[in-house]
Amino acid sequence: MVLLALMQANAAVLDVKANCAAVEEAAGGAAAAGAQLLLTPELFPVGYAPLRLRSDFDPGMLPALRETLAGIARRHNIALVYSLPAVTPSGEWHISATLVDASGDELLTYDKVHLFGPEERAAFAPAAAAPGVVDFHGLKTALVICYDIEFPESARAAAVRGAELLLVPTALAGGFEAVPQVLVRARALENQLTVAYANHTGEEEGYDFRGGSIVAGADGTVLAEAGPGHELLFAELGGAVHPAAGRTDDADGAADTDDAVAYLRDRRPDVYRSWGL
C-alpha cells in the first residue's frame, strides 16, 4: 500500500524562499498523515511564468535549490516530486521533473516533451527522451509533465515500459477542465495505470489556475479530486496493474482476468505502423 499526497497551492513567481516553505509545509502535513510520496505542481519552487523565468531566473541557483528540496524530503522522511527549469550542457532550457526518495536521493528525472503555448515555446526547448520507469515502494513509477498527458503517446510510452503509476506535475489554467476530468481519466484507463495530476491554484503572472488536481485509477475511476483552492490531496494506492495479462491485483486479492479489458495486451503496433503511425 502506498499513500500518495498531492500539493495544490499558489506559487509566488521567483520567490523561491516562500515557495520552498510552502513545499516544506505540505511535506510535513503529508508525512504526518502517513504518505510516502508528495507530488508538487509544475515549476512550483520558482512559480509558473515562462518568460520571466527565462529573463530573470539565474540557473546558477539550481544546484542549491535542488539540495534544498532534497533536504525537505530528508527532514520529513517522504519522497518528493518537484519540477524546475533545467539547462542542458548545450545551453537549452527545459522544464524538468525529478523524483527523490525519502533520503533525498534522485530516483528519476524527466524533461517535458510537449510545450504548451507561445510563452513556453519561447522560453524553453522541447525534450525528446521517453519517460523512464523506476520501482517505488513496489510500484513501477514514471513522470511526465502537464501538456504531455494530453497526448496518448506520452502515457503509452510509460505504460509499455511497465509503469503502473504516472506522476504529472502540471500548471493548467482555467478553461481547460476537460483535461483532468476527461483526458487524465482516459489516459489512466487506456493504459491501465494510475495517473496523479497536481495543479496550481490562484493567479501567477496573469495565469488563472483553478486547481482540480486529480488521481485517476487504472480503471479510469476518480480515486481523489481537489476543488479550486489550496489543498493537500491524498489517495491510497492499494494494487498494481499487470498490463500484459490485463489483470488487476488489489489489496483484497486478484480480480478475475476477464474483468479487465487488456488494452496493452491487445494493441497491434505493427498494424499501426502500416497506417503511418
Buried (B, 14 or more C-beta within 10 A) or exposed (E): EBBBBBBBBBBBBBBBEEBBEBBBBBBBBBBEEEBBBBBBBBBBBBBBBBEBBBEEBEBEBBEEBBEBBBBBBBBBEBBBBBBBBBEEEEEEBBBBBBBBBBEBEEBBBBBBBBBBEEBBEEBBBBBEEBBBBBEBBEBBBBBBBBBBBBBEEBBBBBBBEBBBBBBBBBBBBEEBEEBBBEBBBBBBBBBBBBBBBBBBBBEBBEBEBBBBBBBBBBBBEBBBBBEBEBBBBBBBBBBBBBBEEBBBEEEEEEBEEEEBEBBBBEBEEEEEEEEEE
